[in-house]
């Protein structure tokens, strides 16, 4: 992760082992959530849920773009 971003965590299965049937598959780290199959509230933390792979890819692409932009700015300045 870069730039102090808050991770998006994959919550396809809750920490109690129940399958997520709530229509969403990822939430921001630190968010509280619930879905009908479990009915209990959970807190999205890195010790219980893995970082969403799609979010990681978006962060990688964004970092590449920031690096290219920095190079372009440096080239313009001479």
C-alpha positions as CSV (number, residue, x, y, z in Angstrom):
1,X,0.0,0.0,0.0
2,X,1.2,3.5,-0.7
3,X,0.5,7.0,0.5
4,X,-1.2,5.9,3.7
5,X,-4.2,4.5,1.9
6,X,-6.8,2.6,3.8
7,X,-7.1,-0.9,2.5
8,X,-10.2,-2.5,1.0
9,X,-10.7,-5.9,2.6
10,X,-12.3,-8.9,1.0
11,X,-15.3,-10.2,3.1
12,X,-16.7,-13.0,1.1
13,X,-16.8,-15.1,4.3
14,X,-17.2,-13.5,7.8
15,X,-14.9,-14.3,10.7
16,X,-17.6,-16.8,11.9
17,X,-17.3,-18.8,8.7
18,X,-20.7,-17.6,7.2
19,X,-20.9,-17.0,3.5
20,X,-21.6,-13.3,2.6
21,X,-25.0,-13.0,1.0
22,X,-25.2,-9.2,1.5
23,X,-24.4,-8.0,-2.0
24,X,-21.0,-6.5,-1.3
25,X,-17.7,-8.3,-1.2
26,X,-15.3,-5.8,0.1
27,X,-15.3,-3.0,2.7
28,X,-12.7,-0.4,3.8
29,X,-10.4,-1.4,6.7
30,X,-11.9,-0.5,10.0
31,X,-15.5,-0.5,8.8
32,X,-18.3,-2.3,10.7
33,X,-20.5,-4.6,8.6
34,X,-23.1,-7.3,8.8
35,X,-24.9,-9.5,6.3
36,X,-28.1,-11.7,6.6
37,X,-26.4,-15.1,6.8
38,X,-24.6,-14.2,10.0
39,X,-26.6,-11.4,11.5
40,X,-23.8,-10.3,13.8
41,X,-21.7,-7.1,13.4
42,X,-18.1,-7.5,12.4
43,X,-15.2,-5.1,12.1
44,X,-13.0,-5.3,9.0
45,X,-9.4,-5.7,10.3
46,X,-6.3,-7.1,8.6
47,X,-6.0,-9.8,11.2
48,X,-9.3,-11.4,10.2
49,X,-9.7,-10.5,6.5
50,X,-7.4,-10.4,3.5
51,X,-6.8,-7.3,1.4
52,X,-8.9,-7.4,-1.8
53,X,-6.8,-8.4,-4.8
54,X,-8.6,-6.0,-7.2
55,X,-7.9,-3.1,-4.8
56,X,-4.2,-4.1,-4.7
57,X,-4.0,-4.0,-8.5
58,X,-5.7,-0.6,-8.6
59,X,-3.1,0.7,-6.1
60,X,-0.2,-0.8,-8.2
61,X,-1.5,0.9,-11.3
62,X,-2.1,4.2,-9.5
63,X,1.5,4.1,-8.2
64,X,2.9,3.5,-11.7
65,X,0.9,6.5,-13.0
66,X,2.2,8.7,-10.1
67,X,5.8,7.6,-11.0
68,X,5.3,8.4,-14.7
69,X,3.8,11.8,-13.9
70,X,6.8,12.6,-11.6
71,X,9.2,11.7,-14.4
72,X,7.3,13.8,-16.9
73,X,7.3,16.8,-14.5
74,X,11.0,16.4,-13.9
75,X,11.7,16.2,-17.6
76,X,9.7,19.4,-18.2
77,X,11.7,21.2,-15.6
78,X,15.0,20.2,-17.2
